[in-house]
Amino acid sequence: MDAFVTRSLDEIRFWSRIMKEHSLFLGLGFRAEDTQLKKEANQFYAIFEDIERRAHEFQSDADPFTIQAFNTEVRVAATNIWAFKRMVLGLILQCKLPGQTNFPLLVDHVSREANYFRNRLEELNAGKLEPLPDAIIDENVFFLKIMADHAKFIGHLLDPSERKLVEQAREFSNDFDTLVFQAVDLSHMRPQSQTIPLLSQFVDENRVSVKSLRDFKKTARDLIEECRIKSIIHPLLADHVFREAERFLFILDMFDQSLSGVKVNKREIIH
């Protein structure tokens, strides 16, 4: 089994679905008169739906050169949707789409994910994935910010009368803002901060918070699907943010396994 092929297909299968759904969410937020923007969003939906379908047709024994070409093609699509999202963000921030319902932070958020996706494909094709200590910090800086944004979106899209859930979302937002700052501090202290005990504690602490948020998202998703809470959250959006938390947990588990064997008991660090 070729690790390059397996990793490439895993990234494309996950992120092409995410990009497809971003196209849908952006389209839902545009106004009726924004026909050109809606048309472009629909085109991106079709492009990434096709990419997702093709990615699932490949097997893990696929020819690496074929996958390399596929990565290049997908990277172009990811770059194009990134540019579209940044253009939309500019229109919103210049107040040229009054009444549309996509938060500027949401449009920035989905553009960051497109940028992450295209950069990952470029790294895979170049065979230049980051060393583990750098990957641990950079992946956490990226995903912790994504999780913090999700908590804010959920809080703003729940009906204001759902006071308890809105408060829970605000608490998660504050928790993840703090974790983002901690991750940025650890990043600034590189390379001296990249010791096994510090990285291990960093991964452990973040995983606890991500699990809690993942469980909150799962509950919210189920309640929305069963029409048991008041919100303007699309059921697919609720599932979308849940899947991204699951993805982050999967990455944290891989980091934990990579660090184990030389793992220091965190009680030894704290005391």
Secondary structure, 3 states (H helix, E strand, C coil): CCHHHHHHHHHHHHHHHHHHHHHHHHHHHCCCCCHHHHHHHHHHHHHHHHHHHHHHHCCCCCCHHHHHHHHHHHHHHHHHHHHHHHHHHHHHHCCCCCCCCCCHHHHHHHHHHHHHHHHHHHHHHHCCCCCHHHHHHHHHHHHHHHHHHHHHHHHHHECCCCHHHHHHHHHHHHHHHHHHHHHHHHHHCCCCCCCHHHHHHHHHHHHHHHHHHHHHHHHHHHHHHCCCCCECCCHHHHHHHHHHHHHHHHHHHHHHHHHCCCCCCHHHHHC
